[in-house]
Amino acid sequence: QLSCLLKMVTLHGIPKDLDSYPQDLLLFLSPSDYAATGNCSQFFSNIGKANVDVLPREAPQRQQLLLEALECLRIPGTQINEEQAEILGWLVCDLDGEYIRSSGGSLLKDLSQCGSFLPEQEEAIRDVLSSGNTTFGPPAAWSAFTLSELSGLIPVLDPSILQQIPK
């Protein structure tokens, strides 16, 4: 339905008020088409707020969006800062373990919003958290507030991390 709606909306070109349309609609538009109304960073900021469930994780469109977002934000390697992660929004949920490890704690807040993880991502999240090199510090220093901040990541924690957290 969204794909069909996009065809109707763009029948006579890209409307100048495209940002006023539902963000889910943008999932079916390419960043180059959007360029007529704004910059790619704005496009991916809107995409990052769209409903992630509209496109399944395996969908080629979703994988393409992530690649284009990384290119737009000029991320040369695998390190992503908090500002870039905020623009990516739910697209951080599709980053592989290498990005998660390289970015350290800067992705944790955004990753905690993801519904599920691939095993490789879970392992990378555990590595980052157990290193203690995040704003949360080592698990032995965590409080109830820390756990509330990490609530979406708690299912990823393994016994070696959980045993270090003070009761």
One Martini backbone bead per residue (centre of mass of N, CA, C, O) as a GRO file, in nm:
protein
  167
    1GLN     BB    1   0.057   0.063  -0.021
    2LEU     BB    2   0.298   0.257   0.004
    3SER     BB    3   0.406   0.222  -0.280
    4CYS     BB    4   0.148   0.321  -0.419
    5LEU     BB    5   0.132   0.597  -0.281
    6LEU     BB    6   0.401   0.703  -0.389
    7LYS     BB    7   0.319   0.701  -0.687
    8MET     BB    8   0.095   0.912  -0.651
    9VAL     BB    9   0.264   1.143  -0.519
   10THR     BB   10   0.499   1.120  -0.771
   11LEU     BB   11   0.365   1.157  -1.055
   12HIS     BB   12   0.456   1.491  -1.058
   13GLY     BB   13   0.670   1.452  -0.864
   14ILE     BB   14   0.832   1.588  -0.603
   15PRO     BB   15   0.717   1.708  -0.330
   16LYS     BB   16   0.791   1.977  -0.117
   17ASP     BB   17   0.604   1.831   0.132
   18LEU     BB   18   0.721   1.543   0.212
   19ASP     BB   19   0.753   1.573   0.532
   20SER     BB   20   0.424   1.557   0.573
   21TYR     BB   21   0.446   1.273   0.533
   22PRO     BB   22   0.474   0.966   0.599
   23GLN     BB   23   0.765   0.806   0.689
   24ASP     BB   24   0.704   0.525   0.561
   25LEU     BB   25   0.713   0.624   0.264
   26LEU     BB   26   1.032   0.665   0.245
   27LEU     BB   27   1.113   0.358   0.219
   28PHE     BB   28   1.034   0.388  -0.115
   29LEU     BB   29   1.262   0.597  -0.139
   30SER     BB   30   1.514   0.770  -0.270
   31PRO     BB   31   1.755   0.991  -0.186
   32SER     BB   32   1.769   1.129  -0.469
   33ASP     BB   33   1.470   1.209  -0.473
   34TYR     BB   34   1.475   1.377  -0.204
   35ALA     BB   35   1.684   1.605  -0.278
   36ALA     BB   36   1.464   1.815  -0.374
   37THR     BB   37   1.374   1.872  -0.044
   38GLY     BB   38   1.657   1.762   0.074
   39ASN     BB   39   1.877   1.604   0.261
   40CYS     BB   40   2.008   1.299   0.341
   41SER     BB   41   2.010   1.335   0.646
   42GLN     BB   42   1.706   1.397   0.668
   43PHE     BB   43   1.607   1.141   0.540
   44PHE     BB   44   1.738   0.942   0.758
   45SER     BB   45   1.597   1.065   0.997
   46ASN     BB   46   1.313   0.984   0.897
   47ILE     BB   47   1.365   0.682   0.862
   48GLY     BB   48   1.450   0.634   1.168
   49LYS     BB   49   1.125   0.695   1.244
   50ALA     BB   50   1.014   0.474   1.117
   51ASN     BB   51   0.866   0.169   1.061
   52VAL     BB   52   1.051  -0.116   1.082
   53ASP     BB   53   0.816  -0.337   1.008
   54VAL     BB   54   0.770  -0.279   0.703
   55LEU     BB   55   1.064  -0.400   0.684
   56PRO     BB   56   1.232  -0.662   0.659
   57ARG     BB   57   1.550  -0.750   0.735
   58GLU     BB   58   1.587  -0.905   0.441
   59ALA     BB   59   1.533  -0.667   0.281
   60PRO     BB   60   1.686  -0.503   0.027
   61GLN     BB   61   1.592  -0.214   0.097
   62ARG     BB   62   1.708  -0.210   0.385
   63GLN     BB   63   2.004  -0.261   0.309
   64GLN     BB   64   2.027  -0.015   0.121
   65LEU     BB   65   1.968   0.205   0.328
   66LEU     BB   66   2.218   0.157   0.499
   67LEU     BB   67   2.432   0.208   0.283
   68GLU     BB   68   2.333   0.500   0.213
   69ALA     BB   69   2.365   0.616   0.497
   70LEU     BB   70   2.671   0.574   0.529
   71GLU     BB   71   2.738   0.748   0.282
   72CYS     BB   72   2.600   1.012   0.361
   73LEU     BB   73   2.767   1.027   0.649
   74ARG     BB   74   3.062   0.956   0.593
   75ILE     BB   75   3.141   0.646   0.674
   76PRO     BB   76   3.439   0.487   0.632
   77GLY     BB   77   3.409   0.289   0.853
   78THR     BB   78   3.296   0.146   1.182
   79GLN     BB   79   3.260   0.431   1.313
   80ILE     BB   80   3.004   0.558   1.540
   81ASN     BB   81   2.842   0.820   1.649
   82GLU     BB   82   2.584   0.961   1.821
   83GLU     BB   83   2.481   1.145   1.595
   84GLN     BB   84   2.465   0.927   1.375
   85ALA     BB   85   2.281   0.734   1.533
   86GLU     BB   86   2.040   0.928   1.549
   87ILE     BB   87   1.991   0.941   1.243
   88LEU     BB   88   1.955   0.629   1.196
   89GLY     BB   89   1.818   0.492   1.418
   90TRP     BB   90   1.691   0.183   1.338
   91LEU     BB   91   1.944   0.116   1.152
   92VAL     BB   92   2.130   0.010   1.386
   93CYS     BB   93   1.994  -0.281   1.391
   94ASP     BB   94   2.177  -0.359   1.113
   95LEU     BB   95   2.437  -0.366   1.238
   96ASP     BB   96   2.724  -0.504   1.274
   97GLY     BB   97   2.959  -0.609   1.500
   98GLU     BB   98   3.185  -0.417   1.407
   99TYR     BB   99   3.036  -0.153   1.463
  100ILE     BB  100   2.977  -0.201   1.761
  101ARG     BB  101   3.271  -0.226   1.856
  102SER     BB  102   3.392   0.043   1.731
  103SER     BB  103   3.165   0.234   1.882
  104GLY     BB  104   3.088   0.128   2.137
  105GLY     BB  105   2.870   0.320   2.335
  106SER     BB  106   2.723   0.498   2.102
  107LEU     BB  107   2.488   0.260   2.039
  108LEU     BB  108   2.328   0.159   2.289
  109LYS     BB  109   2.077   0.337   2.301
  110ASP     BB  110   1.973   0.251   2.015
  111LEU     BB  111   1.985  -0.062   2.053
  112SER     BB  112   1.765  -0.073   2.289
  113GLN     BB  113   1.524  -0.039   2.058
  114CYS     BB  114   1.552  -0.312   1.963
  115GLY     BB  115   1.389  -0.620   1.923
  116SER     BB  116   1.641  -0.765   1.777
  117PHE     BB  117   1.912  -1.009   1.733
  118LEU     BB  118   2.192  -1.118   1.621
  119PRO     BB  119   2.440  -1.309   1.735
  120GLU     BB  120   2.669  -1.109   1.653
  121GLN     BB  121   2.546  -0.866   1.802
  122GLU     BB  122   2.533  -0.979   2.087
  123GLU     BB  123   2.836  -1.024   2.120
  124ALA     BB  124   2.918  -0.726   2.080
  125ILE     BB  125   2.757  -0.610   2.315
  126ARG     BB  126   2.897  -0.771   2.535
  127ASP     BB  127   3.180  -0.667   2.481
  128VAL     BB  128   3.122  -0.369   2.539
  129LEU     BB  129   3.001  -0.397   2.827
  130SER     BB  130   3.242  -0.568   2.959
  131SER     BB  131   3.472  -0.353   2.920
  132GLY     BB  132   3.373  -0.058   3.051
  133ASN     BB  133   3.396   0.152   2.785
  134THR     BB  134   3.153   0.327   2.905
  135THR     BB  135   2.924   0.531   3.056
  136PHE     BB  136   2.849   0.280   3.254
  137GLY     BB  137   3.068   0.097   3.285
  138PRO     BB  138   3.113  -0.153   3.473
  139PRO     BB  139   2.900  -0.389   3.593
  140ALA     BB  140   2.993  -0.343   3.899
  141ALA     BB  141   2.867  -0.023   3.869
  142TRP     BB  142   2.581  -0.082   3.848
  143SER     BB  143   2.246   0.021   3.846
  144ALA     BB  144   1.917   0.062   3.819
  145PHE     BB  145   1.948   0.287   3.612
  146THR     BB  146   2.123   0.138   3.412
  147LEU     BB  147   1.915  -0.089   3.355
  148SER     BB  148   1.704   0.106   3.244
  149GLU     BB  149   1.883   0.208   3.005
  150LEU     BB  150   1.933  -0.118   2.915
  151SER     BB  151   1.664  -0.279   2.881
  152GLY     BB  152   1.692  -0.381   2.571
  153LEU     BB  153   1.974  -0.552   2.657
  154ILE     BB  154   1.924  -0.769   2.877
  155PRO     BB  155   1.879  -1.033   2.698
  156VAL     BB  156   2.198  -1.033   2.614
  157LEU     BB  157   2.289  -1.105   2.877
  158ASP     BB  158   2.515  -1.287   3.052
  159PRO     BB  159   2.629  -1.442   3.330
  160SER     BB  160   2.907  -1.288   3.341
  161ILE     BB  161   2.758  -1.014   3.375
  162LEU     BB  162   2.531  -1.057   3.588
  163GLN     BB  163   2.731  -1.135   3.831
  164GLN     BB  164   2.858  -0.831   3.850
  165ILE     BB  165   2.600  -0.719   3.943
  166PRO     BB  166   2.466  -0.556   4.177
  167LYS     BB  167   2.200  -0.624   4.398
   0.00000   0.00000   0.00000
